[in-house]
Amino acid sequence: MTIKYTKHVYDKLKLPEIIKLKIKLEDIAQVLENPTHVDKSIMPHQTVGDLSSTLSLSVIWKIKDGIMKVITFYPAKKGRYESKILRRR
């Protein structure tokens, strides 16, 4: 599936704190391809995956016309977003 990124994602990748964490588009795509948790019960959808041994990456996305559009992403301590997804179930 084709993945498109919003301007917000590109702008966020330029922030000093994101650069310090070395997050790249490839990391976002990797989380989408191999997530640890996925929540499709809300719109837009949320996917969480490992960024490092202590950090996870939450990716917010939706599908329109067969194209996956990444809206934003959030790095966080492991467990923060995973627990929110599990509580919604």
C-alpha positions in Angstrom: 0.0 0.0 0.0 1.2 3.5 -0.8 2.0 5.7 2.2 1.7 9.5 2.0 2.9 11.9 4.7 1.2 15.2 5.6 3.2 18.4 5.7 2.8 18.3 9.5 4.9 15.0 9.5 7.6 16.5 7.4 7.7 19.7 9.6 7.8 17.6 12.8 10.8 15.6 11.5 12.7 18.9 11.5 12.1 19.6 15.2 15.3 19.5 17.3 13.8 16.9 19.8 12.9 14.6 16.8 16.3 15.0 15.2 17.9 14.1 18.5 15.9 10.9 18.6 16.9 10.2 15.0 13.4 9.5 13.9 13.1 9.2 10.1 10.3 8.4 7.6 11.7 4.8 7.5 11.0 4.5 11.2 7.4 5.6 10.7 6.9 3.1 7.8 8.5 0.3 9.9 5.9 0.9 12.7 3.1 0.8 10.2 4.4 -2.5 8.7 5.3 -4.2 12.0 3.2 -2.7 14.8 3.0 -4.0 18.3 -0.5 -2.5 18.8 -3.1 -1.2 16.4 -6.4 0.6 17.2 -8.9 0.9 14.4 -11.8 1.6 16.8 -11.1 5.3 16.5 -10.8 7.5 13.5 -8.1 8.3 12.5 -6.4 5.0 13.4 -3.5 4.7 15.8 -0.6 2.2 15.5 2.2 1.8 18.0 5.6 0.2 17.5 9.0 0.0 19.0 11.4 2.8 18.4 14.1 1.6 20.9 14.3 -0.5 24.0 12.8 2.4 26.1 10.8 4.3 23.5 7.7 3.6 21.4 6.4 5.4 18.4 2.7 6.2 18.0 1.6 6.9 14.4 -1.8 8.4 13.6 -3.1 7.6 10.1 -6.2 7.0 7.9 -6.9 5.3 4.6 -8.5 7.2 1.8 -8.9 5.9 -1.8 -6.5 3.0 -1.1 -3.7 5.3 0.1 -2.5 5.3 3.7 -2.1 8.9 4.9 0.1 9.5 8.0 -1.2 12.5 9.9 1.3 12.7 12.7 3.5 10.7 15.1 4.5 10.8 18.7 7.5 9.3 20.4 6.9 8.3 24.0 8.1 6.1 26.8 7.2 2.5 26.2 3.8 1.6 27.6 2.2 5.0 27.4 0.2 4.6 24.2 0.0 0.8 24.3 -1.9 0.9 27.6 -4.4 3.5 26.2 -5.1 1.2 23.2 -5.6 -1.8 25.5 -8.0 0.1 27.7 -10.2 0.9 24.7 -10.8 -2.7 23.9 
